[in-house]
Amino acid sequence: MHQHESHVYLDEAVANALYPDLKNKNLRNIGLERLGEIIDTMVIDNYGSLNILLKQGNDFSLMRIEDGFSTIFFNLKVQLREEVESLVEHQGLYFKEID
């Protein structure tokens, strides 16, 4: 998020149920501690999703953190995909492409 222009939004169901004050608001600048608390709540409670829109040049990619353990990327371009794969590998996780 810090290397690319990004916009962070809660899934509407999460915002309505847990964070109505954050509905349709970009969470990019709420602070890492607050954002971390929101992500922890979602992971621990297995509740809803968080959407991160990443901009690289004229392209946008979507990172969706959902159901506690799944992180799904859409429209990853070469450089961003390499960065994500490196981070995933560094964390001891795996990257699986779904057609």
N, C-alpha and C positions, 0 to 999 in steps of 0.2 A: 504494500500500500504506500510505502514511503518512496519507492523508486519510480512510481508512475502516478499520474493524475488518477485519482480514484473517487468514487462515490459509494457510500455504504448505506444500505437500507434494510430494514427489517421486513420480513414477510408480513403481509397484512394481517394474517391470523395472529401472529406473535404480537404485533403492535397493538391490535385490538384487545387481546387478552392480558398482556403483561405490561406493555409500555405505551399506553394510549397517547401520552405526550410526545412520543417519538414517531408516531405514524406519519409517513410520507416526508420524513426529515432525513437529510444527509447526516449520518453519524460520523463522518470523516474527522470532524474536529471536536468531538465530545471528550477527547482524552483517551489515552490507551488504557488507563485503569478502568474507566467506566465501560469502554468497549469490551475489555476483557471480562468484566463482570457479566455483561449481557451474553457474551459467548459462553462463559462458564454455565450460566443458567440454562442456556439452550442445550448444551452438551449433557449436563448432569440430569436435566429433566426430560431430555429427548423431545424437545418441544419446538416445532416449526423450523424456520430457516432464516439465514442472514444472506443478503445479496450484496456482492461487492462488484461494482462496475469499474473495470480498469481500462484506462485510455492509453494507447501507445500510438503516437502519430495520429493518423485519421481512423485507426481501428479501435474497436471496443471489444473487450472480452468480459465474460461474466464468470465470477467465482461464486458458487452457491454452497454455503455450509448448511447441511441439513441433517436431520434425524440422529443427532448425536455423534456420528462417526463419519458420515459421507461428506466429502467435499467434491463438488462437480464443477468442471470448467467447460465453458462453451466458447468457441471461436478463438482458441489460442493461436497466435501467430508464432513464428519461429523463435524469435528472441525471448518472448515471454514464456513460451513452452519450455525452453532450455532452462530458464530461471526457476520455473516451477519444478521441473524434474530434478534439478540440483537440490532444491530445498527439500523435496520429498525424500530423496535418497539420503540426504544428510540427517533427516529425522528417523531413518530406519523404516520408512514406509514404502509403498509401491505405487506406481503410476500405471493405470490400466486404461487403454483407449477403447472406447465403445463406439462402434459405427452406427 
